[in-house]
Each structure stands twice: as C-alpha cells, then as structure tokens.
C-alpha cells in the first residue's frame, strides 16, 4: 500500500470541491470529476439508485482524458463507454440511504489500489453530506417558486379576470413552474367524460383543446373522483386513450378541487423522453392545484357578488323609475286628458289647443311605455339568457343594435307575458328577426321602432297580437305581422 500522505492535498482539494456548489446537478458533477482526478481514472460515472427522486439517472465525467496512444496496427475507435467493467465501485450514502454508486474504471497506471479505494470512500462520505445539502437547497428553492406562483395566480384571479382567462392563468403558470411541455385543464362533460378546455403549450397547441377522454377510460374514474394521477410515459401508459398522448412522456394529472367541489383537472405533461417528476415536484404541484382551485372558487364568488351588486343596483333604479317617474308621468297624462275633454270650444285657437293636448297625451303614453320597457330590461339578470317573452324581444333589439349602430325603440302594449304563449311567440320572434335584418340592409336608417300589441283584435274580431316594425329609411318602411292568440 502506498503512503497516502503525498496524496492528502489532492484529497483535501477534492473534498472541498464537492461542496462549492449548492445546485444538485453541479454538485454531482464535481463529485464525479474529483473522483476521476483523484484516482487517475479514465472513466467515472455516478448511477443513481432512485432516478425518480431527483430526476437524474447518471452523471459522467465532464471531460474525458485523452485516450492512450493507439497501437501500431489500426483498431476500431474507442467506445464512449468503458471497454471493461468498472474496477472500483463505492456507494454514496445520504441519510442512511444509498444515493448511488460511484463507478471508476481505466486507471492509467495499472489497477486500482487499496489507497485509491480509501481515498474514494473518504470522498464519498463528504459527497453524501454535500448531496444532502444540495437536496435541501433545491427543495427550498422549488418550494419558494411554487409558493410565489400560487400567490401570483391568486392575485391574478381576484383581479376580475373572466372564467376563460382565469383557467388560462392557472395552466400557464403551472406549466412554467413544472417545466412542462404543456399545461392543460380538463373539465367534466355532460356524458360523463372529461374535455380539455384550456391549453398552454410551448408550441402551437394544435388540436389539444377539445380533446375528450371518453367515458370508460381507465384513468377517468380517478380523475372524476378527484384523485391525482402520476404517469411515467403518457405515450405508452395503457390508461391514456386520447389521440394526443403520443406527444408526451411524464405527466401529472392533479384535481382542481375545493370544498368538495371538483372544478376540473390540471395536467402537466412533459415531452417524450423528458425527465420524470420527482416526489418533491409532485407534492408541490398537488399543493399548487389545491390553492389554485380555492382561488378559482373565491374569484367565482367575488364575481357573483359583483354581479349581485349590479343586479341590486339595477333593481333599485327600476323601482325608483316605477315609483317616481312612471307614476308622475301617468298622473300628468290624466290631467292632460281631463284638460282635453274640457276644451270643447269651437274656435281655431281652441282646436289648436285640443290638438296639442292630444299630441302631448300620445307622447306621454309613448314615454310611459318606453320607461316600462327600460324598467323590465333593468330587472333582467345582466348575463343570463332571457326566459321571458319581453326579454327575448329586447335581446333581438340589442342584437340588431350592433348592426344598426343605435338601439331600436321597443314598446309593449297589453299583458304580453300572460296572453302570448308558444308557438305564437316563436313565430313573432322569427318575424321580428326578419324585419330587423331587412331594416339593417336599407340605407339611411336612423330610427327603428318595435311595437308588440296584444290588445289589437284581428280584422275578423278574434283576439290577436300585432307586431309593427317601423324604420325611417328612405320614405319610411312599416312591417306589420299579425296572428291570433
């Protein structure tokens, strides 16, 4: 055995070098390079016992020393792998567990000695400490990134984003944090499957959005049950049945669940051949998904409160209009009608006054109808599809306004909700739609008036409904449609 003292400075230098970096991969590279230099080995590798824990499988020497001089006769070039099995294998322990095996081969000056083994074992002991520190640092750094990401998502969701933008925010942030190829969100379908509704990808998402996991898929029961699913290779896992699975490798499918309510699933696939997710990454991503789901629920509740506040404000305005404006207009109209009846003179002036009073009464009645229509519109939930006939007529008028450039005037006469029922209401809406489309095609239209009257009898005396659509294009056009009730 050689005296180890002359090689002590080299050992000290090697021991110090393995702790100079806090990043795990760099630390492992220092260990392999130091072991090769310390023993004058041409080949050095570190094979991890559990590749899934740290996402690493094997570390080789950074720079391979020059090969020995070739013999006189030509031979095949040297293979990048050791031509002989490793001559020295030393395990590295981290917290009483075998982290991996340090394998050395191809010593330049003959076989490895007992001194070489002792030096490498000392190095392996220090390496275990350095690896443990690097793991702690890496875990802390990852946790910090995921916590910051969850906080950023919560802030963005509570800032008033729409539902679609909120889901994209979650998918985009999760994809970046997980270093995934894509971040997608799936939601349950009516037939019991799940569909990708949002996708954030490094490349063009192509046909990812709209992909459906059909009922009966082996993975579906777990997803709908709110369970996380971890997949080593999406392309070959028999549980995966979608047509896009061949593009991806390691995958995490995490429930977006809060308060017992399943909002969907967050999937974070990596490219085929990508490094597997570590246990720490799986834990942090699962926690992120839980926090994101809670933020989505809070954002939805906040949006509902804002809508409720708007609705309550609209309802208050509608009550004020009805209790104050309409009642006053109605009272003024009655006074004018009374004055009109009293003006029974025969002079021209009296006739003019009588005519003016008549026009004033008509205008007031028209104003009352317009205000009542506005009150009804204010009482409708802001974002809900109308379920009443009045609401459907107002929706058609609003749709025409986008083309006309102004809002058509709408008036209802009589109890339209009580007297007008299907299928007459459906036919009236079809006639209204056609009349508004024709008006939008005419030039010079600046005013459109819609009147629905359920008090106008048909020519034969039967109760009926009359739709009148007037526009001032050209000489003016009036479209009239009638139907028995």
C-alpha positions as semicolon CSV with decimal commas, in nm:
position;residue;x (nm);y (nm);z (nm)
1;X;0,000;0,000;0,000
2;X;0,132;0,342;-0,087
3;X;0,169;0,614;0,169
4;X;-0,149;0,827;0,145
5;X;0,018;1,138;0,283
6;X;0,158;1,261;-0,051
7;X;-0,194;1,247;-0,193
8;X;-0,354;1,421;0,103
9;X;-0,352;1,767;-0,058
10;X;-0,531;1,623;-0,360
11;X;-0,790;1,460;-0,133
12;X;-0,847;1,782;0,059
13;X;-0,887;1,971;-0,265
14;X;-1,134;1,710;-0,393
15;X;-1,334;1,717;-0,065
16;X;-1,356;2,094;-0,077
17;X;-1,457;2,098;-0,442
18;X;-1,768;1,883;-0,395
19;X;-1,922;2,139;-0,158
20;X;-1,859;2,451;-0,363
21;X;-2,197;2,447;-0,541
22;X;-2,548;2,429;-0,396
23;X;-2,715;2,312;-0,717
24;X;-2,759;1,933;-0,713
25;X;-2,652;1,852;-1,068
26;X;-2,341;2,070;-1,038
27;X;-2,257;1,906;-0,705
28;X;-2,281;1,558;-0,857
29;X;-2,063;1,664;-1,149
30;X;-1,798;1,789;-0,904
31;X;-1,805;1,453;-0,726
32;X;-1,755;1,251;-1,044
33;X;-1,479;1,476;-1,176
34;X;-1,299;1,481;-0,840
35;X;-1,311;1,102;-0,811
36;X;-1,166;1,058;-1,160
37;X;-0,889;1,307;-1,098
38;X;-0,807;1,170;-0,755
39;X;-0,763;0,812;-0,879
40;X;-0,636;0,896;-1,230
41;X;-0,930;0,701;-1,375
42;X;-1,022;0,747;-1,738
43;X;-1,387;0,664;-1,673
44;X;-1,609;0,776;-1,386
45;X;-1,987;0,765;-1,353
46;X;-2,238;0,811;-1,076
47;X;-2,550;0,596;-1,120
48;X;-2,849;0,699;-0,908
49;X;-3,035;0,428;-0,717
50;X;-3,371;0,613;-0,741
51;X;-3,377;0,828;-1,056
52;X;-3,732;0,941;-0,991
53;X;-3,649;1,119;-0,667
54;X;-3,417;1,383;-0,809
55;X;-3,496;1,345;-1,178
56;X;-3,140;1,227;-1,254
57;X;-3,016;0,889;-1,373
58;X;-2,643;0,907;-1,441
59;X;-2,362;1,163;-1,424
60;X;-2,041;1,111;-1,623
61;X;-1,707;1,285;-1,613
62;X;-1,736;1,628;-1,768
63;X;-1,427;1,593;-1,986
64;X;-1,280;1,256;-2,077
65;X;-0,899;1,247;-2,059
66;X;-0,706;1,181;-2,373
67;X;-0,702;0,810;-2,465
68;X;-0,372;0,621;-2,460
69;X;-0,151;0,611;-2,765
70;X;-0,301;0,377;-3,028
71;X;-0,105;0,059;-3,118
72;X;0,084;0,031;-3,442
73;X;-0,187;-0,158;-3,624
74;X;-0,524;0,005;-3,692
75;X;-0,805;-0,072;-3,446
76;X;-1,164;0,049;-3,413
77;X;-1,200;0,386;-3,237
78;X;-1,251;0,384;-2,862
79;X;-1,613;0,349;-2,748
80;X;-1,754;0,628;-2,529
81;X;-1,849;0,363;-2,271
82;X;-1,580;0,184;-2,063
83;X;-1,446;-0,117;-2,261
84;X;-1,418;-0,313;-1,936
85;X;-1,645;-0,337;-1,634
86;X;-1,576;-0,088;-1,352
87;X;-1,280;-0,187;-1,141
88;X;-1,379;0,019;-0,838
89;X;-1,735;0,072;-0,709
90;X;-1,802;0,283;-0,399
91;X;-2,156;0,356;-0,277
92;X;-2,259;0,705;-0,168
93;X;-2,496;0,723;0,130
94;X;-2,727;1,014;0,205
95;X;-2,916;0,998;0,536
96;X;-2,857;0,623;0,574
97;X;-2,986;0,554;0,222
98;X;-2,783;0,457;-0,081
99;X;-2,797;0,753;-0,316
100;X;-2,597;0,587;-0,592
101;X;-2,281;0,408;-0,690
102;X;-1,963;0,585;-0,789
103;X;-1,802;0,367;-1,059
104;X;-1,441;0,409;-1,173
105;X;-1,253;0,228;-1,450
106;X;-0,947;0,259;-1,672
107;X;-0,677;0,364;-1,427
108;X;-0,378;0,485;-1,626
109;X;-0,103;0,350;-1,404
110;X;-0,229;-0,003;-1,350
111;X;-0,505;-0,145;-1,131
112;X;-0,676;0,047;-0,854
113;X;-0,510;0,013;-0,516
114;X;-0,644;-0,005;-0,164
115;X;-0,528;0,352;-0,123
116;X;-0,747;0,455;-0,418
117;X;-1,045;0,288;-0,254
118;X;-0,979;0,459;0,079
119;X;-0,950;0,798;-0,086
120;X;-1,273;0,747;-0,283
121;X;-1,457;0,633;0,032
122;X;-1,349;0,949;0,213
123;X;-1,465;1,148;-0,086
124;X;-1,796;0,956;-0,092
125;X;-1,858;1,041;0,274
126;X;-1,815;1,411;0,207
127;X;-2,017;1,374;-0,111
128;X;-2,312;1,236;0,087
129;X;-2,313;1,547;0,306
130;X;-2,286;1,777;0,001
131;X;-2,569;1,595;-0,176
132;X;-2,793;1,624;0,131
133;X;-2,726;2,000;0,147
134;X;-2,789;2,037;-0,225
135;X;-3,117;1,848;-0,191
136;X;-3,231;2,076;0,090
137;X;-3,138;2,384;-0,110
138;X;-3,311;2,255;-0,422
139;X;-3,627;2,166;-0,227
140;X;-3,636;2,508;-0,061
141;X;-3,584;2,683;-0,392
142;X;-3,857;2,478;-0,561
143;X;-4,098;2,537;-0,275
144;X;-4,033;2,911;-0,291
145;X;-4,104;2,917;-0,665
146;X;-4,430;2,724;-0,630
147;X;-4,546;2,940;-0,339
148;X;-4,472;3,257;-0,536
149;X;-4,652;3,109;-0,835
150;X;-4,960;3,023;-0,630
151;X;-4,966;3,376;-0,484
152;X;-4,938;3,528;-0,832
153;X;-5,224;3,311;-0,957
154;X;-5,443;3,410;-0,662
155;X;-5,372;3,779;-0,721
156;X;-5,449;3,749;-1,092
157;X;-5,773;3,556;-1,037
158;X;-5,904;3,801;-0,778
159;X;-5,834;4,097;-1,008
160;X;-6,154;4,029;-1,203
161;X;-6,048;3,803;-1,491
162;X;-6,310;3,620;-1,692
163;X;-6,360;3,247;-1,636
164;X;-6,166;3,154;-1,952
165;X;-5,877;3,390;-1,867
166;X;-5,866;3,253;-1,511
167;X;-5,822;2,896;-1,633
168;X;-5,551;3,002;-1,877
169;X;-5,369;3,183;-1,596
170;X;-5,363;2,865;-1,388
171;X;-5,250;2,649;-1,683
172;X;-4,977;2,890;-1,795
173;X;-4,828;2,946;-1,451
174;X;-4,832;2,574;-1,364
175;X;-4,663;2,482;-1,693
176;X;-4,376;2,720;-1,624
177;X;-4,332;2,612;-1,264
178;X;-4,331;2,241;-1,355
179;X;-4,105;2,297;-1,659
180;X;-4,365;2,102;-1,855
181;X;-4,428;2,089;-2,226
182;X;-4,794;2,182;-2,174
183;X;-5,034;2,291;-1,908
184;X;-5,392;2,184;-1,977
185;X;-5,717;2,196;-1,784
186;X;-5,988;1,936;-1,829
187;X;-6,347;1,972;-1,714
188;X;-6,625;1,712;-1,684
189;X;-6,862;1,673;-1,978
190;X;-7,234;1,606;-1,966
191;X;-7,194;1,247;-2,084
192;X;-6,953;1,156;-1,803
193;X;-6,620;1,217;-1,978
194;X;-6,364;1,496;-1,948
195;X;-6,265;1,753;-2,209
196;X;-5,958;1,975;-2,244
197;X;-6,096;2,331;-2,230
198;X;-5,769;2,525;-2,187
199;X;-5,414;2,459;-2,304
200;X;-5,089;2,648;-2,256
201;X;-4,804;2,500;-2,459
202;X;-4,451;2,583;-2,564
203;X;-4,552;2,529;-2,926
204;X;-4,875;2,564;-3,120
205;X;-5,138;2,374;-2,915
206;X;-5,291;2,246;-3,238
207;X;-5,579;2,012;-3,167
208;X;-5,519;1,975;-2,794
209;X;-5,815;2,193;-2,692
210;X;-6,134;1,996;-2,741
211;X;-5,967;1,658;-2,683
212;X;-6,204;1,436;-2,488
213;X;-6,137;1,150;-2,250
214;X;-6,433;0,929;-2,331
215;X;-6,641;0,758;-2,061
216;X;-6,496;0,420;-1,975
217;X;-6,133;0,532;-1,991
218;X;-5,929;0,361;-1,716
219;X;-5,797;0,694;-1,587
220;X;-6,134;0,868;-1,587
221;X;-6,267;0,717;-1,265
222;X;-5,966;0,851;-1,075
223;X;-5,993;1,198;-1,229
224;X;-6,367;1,235;-1,167
225;X;-6,309;1,105;-0,816
226;X;-6,067;1,391;-0,750
227;X;-5,758;1,172;-0,724
228;X;-5,415;1,275;-0,857
229;X;-5,272;1,054;-1,132
230;X;-4,897;1,029;-1,198
231;X;-4,783;0,878;-1,527
232;X;-4,428;0,782;-1,626
233;X;-4,492;0,784;-2,003
234;X;-4,819;0,911;-2,149
235;X;-4,745;0,758;-2,489
236;X;-4,726;0,400;-2,359
237;X;-4,940;0,404;-2,046
238;X;-5,250;0,189;-2,116
239;X;-5,465;0,421;-1,906
240;X;-5,420;0,704;-2,156
241;X;-5,659;0,689;-2,452
242;X;-5,654;1,035;-2,615
243;X;-5,516;1,090;-2,963
244;X;-5,256;1,342;-2,834
245;X;-5,097;1,108;-2,578
246;X;-4,812;1,008;-2,813
247;X;-4,667;1,360;-2,791
248;X;-4,595;1,343;-2,420
249;X;-4,394;1,150;-2,163
250;X;-4,404;1,202;-1,784
251;X;-4,731;1,355;-1,672
252;X;-4,911;1,477;-1,360
253;X;-5,290;1,499;-1,358
254;X;-5,399;1,691;-1,048
255;X;-5,752;1,761;-0,922
256;X;-5,874;2,120;-0,904
257;X;-6,095;2,063;-0,604
258;X;-6,216;2,293;-0,326
259;X;-6,482;2,242;-0,064
260;X;-6,575;1,902;-0,203
261;X;-6,642;2,053;-0,545
262;X;-6,444;1,927;-0,845
263;X;-6,375;2,213;-1,085
264;X;-6,161;2,006;-1,321
265;X;-5,816;1,855;-1,360
266;X;-5,480;2,025;-1,418
267;X;-5,249;1,813;-1,637
268;X;-4,877;1,891;-1,675
269;X;-4,721;1,660;-1,937
270;X;-4,355;1,678;-2,035
271;X;-4,211;1,583;-2,373
272;X;-4,142;1,221;-2,456
273;X;-3,811;1,126;-2,305
274;X;-3,826;1,413;-2,055
275;X;-3,703;1,366;-1,703
276;X;-3,954;1,212;-1,463
277;X;-4,121;1,419;-1,196
278;X;-3,964;1,393;-0,855
279;X;-4,156;1,327;-0,536
280;X;-4,099;1,689;-0,430
281;X;-4,233;1,820;-0,760
282;X;-4,540;1,601;-0,731
283;X;-4,609;1,725;-0,379
284;X;-4,560;2,092;-0,466
285;X;-4,771;2,067;-0,782
286;X;-5,052;1,898;-0,588
287;X;-5,047;2,176;-0,330
288;X;-5,045;2,437;-0,608
289;X;-5,350;2,276;-0,770
290;X;-5,538;2,286;-0,437
291;X;-5,455;2,653;-0,385
292;X;-5,543;2,738;-0,746
293;X;-5,880;2,564;-0,710
294;X;-5,953;2,761;-0,394
295;X;-5,858;3,084;-0,574
296;X;-6,086;2,992;-0,864
297;X;-6,377;2,937;-0,623
298;X;-6,307;3,268;-0,446
299;X;-6,281;3,450;-0,779
300;X;-6,610;3,299;-0,890
301;X;-6,774;3,401;-0,561
302;X;-6,634;3,753;-0,595
303;X;-6,766;3,776;-0,950
304;X;-7,107;3,655;-0,831
305;X;-7,109;3,917;-0,555
306;X;-7,023;4,187;-0,806
307;X;-7,299;4,070;-1,037
308;X;-7,540;4,061;-0,745
309;X;-7,442;4,416;-0,651
310;X;-7,504;4,529;-1,009
311;X;-7,836;4,348;-1,016
312;X;-7,943;4,501;-0,686
313;X;-7,845;4,845;-0,813
314;X;-8,040;4,791;-1,135
315;X;-8,338;4,669;-0,933
316;X;-8,323;4,981;-0,718
317;X;-8,312;5,204;-1,026
318;X;-8,606;5,013;-1,173
319;X;-8,809;5,063;-0,853
320;X;-8,725;5,431;-0,849
321;X;-8,832;5,468;-1,211
322;X;-9,157;5,287;-1,147
323;X;-9,244;5,454;-0,819
324;X;-9,145;5,806;-0,917
325;X;-9,114;5,863;-1,290
326;X;-9,389;5,638;-1,423
327;X;-9,641;5,743;-1,158
328;X;-9,575;6,111;-1,224
329;X;-9,598;6,068;-1,598
330;X;-9,921;5,874;-1,558
331;X;-10,069;6,145;-1,335
332;X;-9,963;6,417;-1,581
333;X;-10,123;6,225;-1,866
334;X;-10,451;6,201;-1,675
335;X;-10,451;6,575;-1,611
336;X;-10,389;6,646;-1,979
337;X;-10,669;6,412;-2,083
338;X;-10,902;6,588;-1,840
339;X;-10,800;6,926;-1,980
340;X;-10,851;6,797;-2,333
341;X;-11,208;6,689;-2,252
342;X;-11,284;7,030;-2,106
343;X;-11,154;7,219;-2,411
344;X;-11,475;7,186;-2,610
345;X;-11,465;7,531;-2,773
346;X;-11,523;7,575;-3,148
347;X;-11,264;7,845;-3,219
348;X;-10,947;7,783;-3,414
349;X;-10,740;7,853;-3,108
350;X;-10,936;7,600;-2,905
351;X;-10,896;7,344;-3,181
352;X;-10,522;7,401;-3,187
353;X;-10,502;7,365;-2,810
354;X;-10,712;7,049;-2,832
355;X;-10,477;6,902;-3,096
356;X;-10,167;6,997;-2,899
357;X;-10,309;6,837;-2,588
358;X;-10,380;6,521;-2,785
359;X;-10,024;6,504;-2,911
360;X;-9,895;6,565;-2,559
361;X;-10,108;6,278;-2,427
362;X;-9,978;6,048;-2,701
363;X;-9,619;6,140;-2,627
364;X;-9,668;6,079;-2,257
365;X;-9,821;5,740;-2,322
366;X;-9,532;5,656;-2,551
367;X;-9,283;5,772;-2,284
368;X;-9,454;5,559;-2,021
369;X;-9,421;5,253;-2,246
370;X;-9,053;5,327;-2,309
371;X;-8,981;5,368;-1,937
372;X;-9,165;5,046;-1,856
373;X;-8,955;4,866;-2,117
374;X;-8,638;5,011;-1,962
375;X;-8,756;4,900;-1,618
376;X;-8,807;4,547;-1,743
377;X;-8,464;4,541;-1,903
378;X;-8,303;4,660;-1,578
379;X;-8,477;4,383;-1,386
380;X;-8,322;4,111;-1,604
381;X;-8,006;3,941;-1,469
382;X;-7,715;4,107;-1,657
383;X;-7,551;3,797;-1,802
384;X;-7,837;3,549;-1,815
385;X;-8,020;3,438;-2,125
386;X;-8,376;3,579;-2,122
387;X;-8,655;3,341;-2,035
388;X;-8,950;3,579;-2,072
389;X;-9,101;3,697;-2,398
390;X;-9,018;4,061;-2,324
391;X;-8,658;3,966;-2,256
392;X;-8,633;3,776;-2,584
393;X;-8,768;4,074;-2,781
394;X;-8,520;4,304;-2,608
395;X;-8,240;4,060;-2,690
396;X;-8,334;4,070;-3,061
397;X;-8,335;4,451;-3,045
398;X;-7,994;4,454;-2,878
399;X;-7,857;4,220;-3,145
400;X;-7,985;4,449;-3,420
401;X;-7,828;4,748;-3,246
402;X;-7,483;4,601;-3,306
403;X;-7,553;4,614;-3,682
404;X;-7,761;4,932;-3,698
405;X;-7,531;5,136;-3,478
406;X;-7,813;5,250;-3,250
407;X;-8,066;5,093;-3,015
408;X;-8,415;5,033;-3,162
409;X;-8,708;5,166;-2,963
410;X;-8,924;4,889;-2,814
411;X;-9,283;4,919;-2,686
412;X;-9,520;4,660;-2,542
413;X;-9,895;4,712;-2,520
414;X;-10,107;4,488;-2,304
415;X;-10,016;4,188;-2,083
416;X;-9,784;4,020;-2,333
417;X;-9,645;3,770;-2,082
418;X;-9,992;3,645;-1,986
419;X;-10,159;3,639;-2,325
420;X;-9,875;3,544;-2,558
421;X;-9,762;3,183;-2,549
422;X;-9,584;2,933;-2,770
423;X;-9,591;2,872;-3,060
424;X;-9,721;3,222;-3,141
425;X;-9,432;3,383;-2,951
426;X;-9,177;3,184;-3,153
427;X;-9,332;3,286;-3,484
428;X;-9,344;3,651;-3,374
429;X;-8,974;3,646;-3,283
430;X;-8,893;3,496;-3,625
431;X;-9,091;3,774;-3,796
432;X;-8,918;4,035;-3,580
433;X;-8,576;3,894;-3,667
434;X;-8,653;3,912;-4,039
435;X;-8,790;4,267;-4,017
436;X;-8,484;4,391;-3,826
437;X;-8,250;4,222;-4,075
438;X;-8,433;4,395;-4,364
439;X;-8,413;4,730;-4,186
440;X;-8,040;4,691;-4,130
441;X;-7,990;4,644;-4,505
442;X;-8,173;4,961;-4,601
443;X;-7,974;5,283;-4,645
444;X;-8,036;5,593;-4,437
445;X;-8,198;5,419;-4,141
446;X;-8,151;5,620;-3,821
447;X;-8,457;5,515;-3,623
448;X;-8,633;5,183;-3,573
449;X;-8,949;5,138;-3,365
450;X;-9,074;4,797;-3,249
451;X;-9,428;4,761;-3,115
452;X;-9,587;4,444;-2,980
453;X;-9,960;4,488;-2,911
454;X;-10,173;4,207;-2,767
455;X;-10,482;4,430;-2,739
456;X;-10,530;4,474;-3,115
457;X;-10,804;4,238;-3,247
458;X;-10,778;4,076;-3,588
459;X;-10,997;4,207;-3,874
460;X;-11,245;3,925;-3,808
461;X;-11,275;4,030;-3,443
462;X;-11,074;3,746;-3,288
463;X;-10,818;3,832;-3,018
464;X;-10,479;3,870;-3,174
465;X;-10,128;4,006;-3,150
466;X;-9,978;4,263;-3,382
467;X;-9,608;4,325;-3,441
468;X;-9,510;4,650;-3,605
469;X;-9,154;4,735;-3,706
470;X;-9,102;5,085;-3,846
471;X;-8,779;5,234;-3,980
472;X;-8,718;5,577;-4,132
473;X;-8,502;5,458;-4,419
474;X;-8,594;5,636;-4,744
475;X;-8,962;5,731;-4,725
476;X;-9,006;5,506;-4,419
477;X;-9,099;5,139;-4,409
478;X;-9,351;4,970;-4,181
479;X;-9,365;4,592;-4,148
480;X;-9,678;4,453;-3,982
481;X;-9,732;4,096;-3,872
482;X;-10,049;3,959;-3,711
483;X;-10,152;3,632;-3,555
484;X;-10,441;3,501;-3,349
485;X;-10,362;3,443;-2,984
